[in-house]
Amino acid sequence: MNKEDLLNGYFENSLSNEEKKVFEDLLKNDAEFKEEFELRKDLKSALQQNKRKELKEKLKEYEARKPKERSLVFNWRYVAAAVLVLGFGTYFLVNDFQNTEDLYSAYYETYPNTVLPVVRADSTEESPETLAFQAYENEDHERAIDLFSSIYEKSHAEYALFYKAMSILDKGEATQEAIRILQNTEWSDDYKDKSLWYLALAYLKLDNKPKAKLVLEKLKNESNYRNQQVSELLGKL
């Protein structure tokens, strides 16, 4: 498999284990290949997020290089796709990039605070619950995790365990810990469907399509929660 095929295979999530090793070796040892990969990744991100100005700048930067400095493996269908986005606005190219990282990014969104109202900065209210949700809304993930953990240890309040898992996912690390919480807890009806949705996304983040699909199928069969998104995501898996 040549470099062009390896790059295409990565973004289409179709590389075999052996090809992934070759790909990773090239990223470490081939500067041109790595530059090409980074450019495509940036373009993909700009396309998905409809960042037109950023996309234009990246394309101009690439075009400004002397011909001999441009990568020989670049596939201009990505530039053509970019032009489509620039010309027609909101076209979203998730189907061109089917790896689990892309799917996770496309479907994941922070779960809102539905337990306590937003507290004003000058409020004298400093209950553990208020402090926890302030940290959650301020994206102070470590503090939120610690506070929700403490609340759950003292009261076994279900919301505290759920928002602890959400804080872990938002932080972007320790996804396996979030999975453990979401999977092993006997959730009430208030959180059962939501926990299944985020469990499926957590499996996607860990590149575990089979388990993500099983969870999504369970959610689809048992609930109408995010029904359209569940069906769309199942179709991509």
N, C-alpha and C positions, 0 to 999 in steps of 0.2 A: 504494500500500500504506500503510495507516494504522500508527500507532505500535504498536498491539496486535499486528498481523500481523508487523511487523518484529521485535518481541521474540520472538514465537513462532517465527518463521523462524530467528532466531539460535540459539535453544536446540534447534531441530530440525535445524540445519545445512542449511537449504534456501534460504538467501538467494542471489540471483544476485549477480554482481560489482557491478552497478549498485546493487542494494539494500544491499549491504555498505557502499558509499560513503555512501549516505543514512544508514544506521545509525551509521556512525562519525562523521558530521557532527553527528547528533543527540546523540551521547555527548559531543561537545566543546562544543556550544552550547546544549543544552537541559537545564537543571539537573534538572527534574522527570523527564525521560526517563532521565537518568543515575541518579538516585536509585532509580527503578523497576527499572532493570537491575541495580543493585547488590543490591537486596533480593532479586530473583529468583535472582541468582547465589548469594547467601548461603543462601537456602532450599534451592537445589539441592544445595549442598555439604553442608548439614546433613542433608538427606534421604539422600544417597548414603553418608554416613559414619555414619548413624544416631545423630546427636548430638541426642538428644531434648531435653535441657535447653536447649541452645543454640537449637534450633528453637522451643521454647515461648517463650523470651524474645524472639526476633525477631517472632513472631506477636503477642505481647502488646504489644510496642513499636509495631507497625504499627496494631493495634486501638486503642491509646491515643490516637492522633492524632485531632484534630477531623475530622469528615467532610470539611470543605472543604479540609483539608490533605492528605487522602489522594489519591494519584494516581487519575485517572479511568480509566486504561487497565489497571489491575491485573486480572488474570484470576484469579478465585477458585478455579479448578480446582487451582491450586497449593496453596492453603490446604487444599482438600479432600484433596489427595494427602498433605499433611502430617498431617492428622488420621488418615488411614489408617495412616501410619507410626506415629504415636503410639498408635494403638489396637491395631495388630496386629504391632508389633515390627520384624521384620527385612526387611520388604518393600523391595526395592532397585530404585530407579526409573531404572536406566540406560537403559531403552528409551524413556523420555520425553525424554531429553537425548542425542541421537545425534551431537553434534558430536565431532570427533576429540579435542579436549581432554578431554572427559568420558571417552571410551573409553580414552584413554591413562592417565588417572588411575585408572580402574577396574581396569585390568589390569596396570599397572606395579608392580613391587615390586623392591626392592634385591636384587641377586643376592648370596647369602651367601658368606662366606669359606670355601671348601672346600679351600684349599691348605695353610694353616698354622693350627694351633690358636690360640685366644685366649691371648695372653701376659699374665701378671700384671703389674700396674703396677710392682711392685718388682723385676721381672726385670732382670738385667744384660745380657740378650741384646739387642744393638743392631745386628743385621745389617740390611742394606738391605731384605731381604725382610720381616723382622719389623716394621721401622719403617713400611714401606709398608702392610702389612695392619693395623697399629695405626691408622694414619691413615684407612684405608678404613673400619674399623669405628667409628671416632670421628667419621665424616662430615666429616673435614678434607679436603675434596675437592681443593683446590689442592695440598696437600702430597702426597696420594696420587697425583695425576696426575704430579707431578714425579718422585716416587720410582719409580713404575712405568715411567715413560719412561726414567729412568736405568738401571734394571735391564734393560729390553729392549735399550737401546743397547749394553750391555756383553755380554749373554748371549744375546740373541734368544729368551729364554724366552717361550713362547707365553702362559702364564698372565698375564705382566706386561702384554702388549698387550691381552688380554681385559679385565683388571681396570682398565686405564687407560680403556678405552671405557666400562666400567661406572661408573667415577668421574665421567666427563664427563656421562653421562646422569643420575646422581644429583645432580650439581651443578645440572642444569636449564638449562645454557647450552651453546653450541657444539655443538648436536646434530648439525650437519652434519659436524663433525670425528669424532664417534662413528660416524656412518654411514660415513664414509670408511674408518675402521678395520675396522668389522664387515663391510663389503661387499668390501673389496679384499684381505683376508687369506685365505690358503689354510689354513683351520683343520683341525686333526686331528679325529678322531671325538670327542675329549673336549670340544671346544668348538663343533663345527659346528652342531648343533641349537640350542644356546643362543644362538649368535650370530645365527641366523636369527630367532629369537623376538624378541630385543631390537632387531634391525634393523627388523623390522616395526613395533614400538612406536615406534622413533625416527622412522620415516616418519609415523606417526600424529601424533606431537608436532609435526611440520612441516606437518600438514594435507594430507598426500599420500596420500589413500586408495588410488588405483590401485596405487602401488608397494607400499604396505603389504599390499594384497590379494594381489599377485603373490608376495610373499615368504611370506605365510601359506600360500598354495596350494602353494608349493614345499615348505614345511616339512611340511604335511599329507601330501603325496604321498611324501615321503622318510623320514618318521620318525613315531614315536608320541609324541614329546616334547610335553608339555602338550596332548595331543590334544583333550581336552574344551574347554579354553580357546581353542585354535586354531579349532575348529569354531564355538564361540559367537561369537567375534570376527568370523569370516568371515560369519556370518549377519547381523551388524549392519552390515557394510560393503556 
